[in-house]
Amino acid sequence: MTERVDFYILKSATARQRWAFACRLTEKAYLRDLRVLILNENIADAQALDELLWTFNERCFVPHDFCVDPKSADPATPVHLTLQLDAAPDADLLVNLAARLPERWDRFARIAEIVDADEERRRLGRERFKAYRDLKLTLETHQLDDNGLAS
């Protein structure tokens, strides 16, 4: 049962900023012993995020794996990247980097939607916001500054 959906609105339109914020959010959840699943739009995005998770913070390591099917998922790994939710194990937090409403969204206690300043991504983010609102979910919006901090 989904308790809440948080929308993080970035000022930047770059994929790198979106991925960097996803890394910080994932690290924060991991340090709180939450299991995290990151839904990516395509393999190139997933590979870029995978690489960034290794290097974004030299003081912390976020153990993660890329999941292509349920049999390949290591249940001991706290963070999984995937292109399809059916290919990944259950998690406490879904970080949605895809432009679509996630299928089977209700299996996650929390959902984080990261929306950058790209016009098309904003439009699709608004559509997802409306869909979640129509589902009567609790929504929170966080406007972030250029450093990815709440303003």
C-alpha positions as CSV (number, residue, x, y, z in Angstrom):
1,M,0.0,0.0,0.0
2,T,1.5,3.3,-1.1
3,E,1.6,5.8,1.8
4,R,3.0,8.8,-0.1
5,V,4.3,10.1,-3.5
6,D,7.0,12.8,-3.4
7,F,7.6,14.9,-6.5
8,Y,11.1,16.5,-6.6
9,I,11.2,19.3,-9.1
10,L,14.6,20.2,-10.3
11,K,15.6,23.6,-11.9
12,S,18.0,21.9,-14.3
13,A,17.1,20.0,-17.5
14,T,20.2,17.9,-17.6
15,A,20.1,14.1,-17.2
16,R,23.2,14.3,-15.1
17,Q,21.5,16.5,-12.5
18,R,18.5,14.2,-12.4
19,W,20.8,11.2,-11.9
20,A,22.9,12.9,-9.2
21,F,19.8,13.8,-7.2
22,A,18.5,10.2,-7.6
23,C,21.9,9.0,-6.2
24,R,21.6,11.3,-3.2
25,L,18.0,10.3,-2.5
26,T,19.0,6.6,-2.8
27,E,21.9,7.0,-0.5
28,K,19.7,8.7,2.1
29,A,17.2,5.8,1.9
30,Y,20.0,3.2,2.0
31,L,21.5,4.7,5.1
32,R,18.1,4.4,6.7
33,D,18.1,0.7,5.9
34,L,15.4,1.0,3.2
35,R,15.3,-1.2,0.1
36,V,15.3,0.9,-3.0
37,L,14.3,0.2,-6.6
38,I,15.2,2.7,-9.3
39,L,13.0,2.5,-12.5
40,N,14.9,3.8,-15.6
41,E,13.6,4.7,-19.0
42,N,16.2,2.8,-21.0
43,I,19.4,0.8,-20.8
44,A,21.7,3.8,-21.5
45,D,20.1,5.8,-18.5
46,A,20.4,2.7,-16.3
47,Q,24.1,2.2,-17.2
48,A,24.9,5.9,-16.6
49,L,23.1,5.8,-13.2
50,D,24.9,2.6,-12.3
51,E,28.3,4.2,-13.0
52,L,27.3,7.4,-11.1
53,L,26.2,5.3,-8.0
54,W,29.8,4.1,-7.8
55,T,31.4,7.5,-8.0
56,F,29.0,10.3,-6.8
57,N,30.1,10.3,-3.2
58,E,33.6,9.2,-2.2
59,R,32.6,8.9,1.5
60,C,29.8,6.4,1.0
61,F,29.2,3.2,-0.9
62,V,25.7,2.4,-2.1
63,P,25.6,-1.4,-2.9
64,H,23.5,-1.8,-6.0
65,D,22.8,-4.1,-8.9
66,F,21.1,-4.0,-12.3
67,C,18.1,-6.3,-12.5
68,V,16.9,-7.7,-15.9
69,D,14.7,-10.5,-14.5
70,P,13.6,-11.7,-11.0
71,K,16.0,-14.6,-11.1
72,S,19.0,-12.4,-11.5
73,A,18.2,-10.2,-8.5
74,D,20.3,-10.7,-5.4
75,P,17.9,-10.4,-2.5
76,A,20.7,-9.3,-0.2
77,T,21.4,-6.2,-2.4
78,P,19.5,-3.2,-1.0
79,V,19.4,-1.1,-4.2
80,H,18.3,-2.4,-7.7
81,L,18.2,-0.6,-11.0
82,T,15.7,-1.9,-13.5
83,L,13.8,-1.1,-16.7
84,Q,10.7,-3.1,-15.7
85,L,9.3,-3.4,-12.2
86,D,8.3,-7.1,-12.8
87,A,12.0,-7.9,-13.2
88,A,12.9,-6.5,-9.8
89,P,12.4,-7.5,-6.1
90,D,10.1,-5.7,-3.7
91,A,11.4,-2.5,-2.1
92,D,10.4,0.2,0.4
93,L,11.0,3.1,-2.0
94,L,10.5,3.3,-5.8
95,V,12.6,6.1,-7.4
96,N,10.9,6.7,-10.8
97,L,13.2,8.1,-13.4
98,A,11.0,6.9,-16.2
99,A,8.5,9.2,-18.0
100,R,5.6,6.8,-17.4
101,L,3.4,5.9,-14.4
102,P,4.9,2.8,-13.0
103,E,3.0,-0.4,-13.3
104,R,2.1,-2.1,-10.0
105,W,3.0,1.2,-8.2
106,D,1.0,0.0,-5.2
107,R,3.6,-2.5,-4.1
108,F,5.8,0.3,-2.8
109,A,5.3,2.2,0.5
110,R,6.9,5.4,-1.0
111,I,7.4,6.6,-4.5
112,A,9.8,9.4,-5.5
113,E,9.2,11.1,-8.8
114,I,12.1,13.2,-10.0
115,V,11.1,15.8,-12.6
116,D,13.6,18.0,-14.3
117,A,13.1,21.3,-16.2
118,D,12.8,19.7,-19.6
119,E,9.4,20.8,-21.0
120,E,8.3,17.4,-22.1
121,R,9.4,15.8,-18.8
122,R,7.5,18.5,-16.9
123,R,4.4,17.8,-18.9
124,L,4.7,14.0,-18.3
125,G,5.4,14.7,-14.6
126,R,2.1,16.7,-14.4
127,E,0.3,13.8,-16.0
128,R,1.7,11.4,-13.4
129,F,0.8,13.9,-10.6
130,K,-2.8,14.0,-11.8
131,A,-2.9,10.2,-12.1
132,Y,-1.7,9.8,-8.5
133,R,-4.1,12.4,-7.3
134,D,-7.0,10.6,-9.0
135,L,-5.9,7.5,-7.2
136,K,-6.3,9.5,-3.9
137,L,-2.7,9.1,-2.9
138,T,-0.9,11.6,-0.5
139,L,1.3,13.9,-2.6
140,E,4.1,16.1,-1.6
141,T,6.0,18.5,-3.9
142,H,9.5,19.7,-3.2
143,Q,10.9,22.5,-5.3
144,L,14.7,22.2,-5.4
145,D,17.4,24.8,-6.1
146,D,20.3,24.5,-8.4
147,N,22.2,22.3,-5.9
148,G,19.3,19.9,-5.5
149,L,18.3,21.2,-2.1
150,A,14.7,22.1,-1.1
151,S,14.1,25.8,-1.5
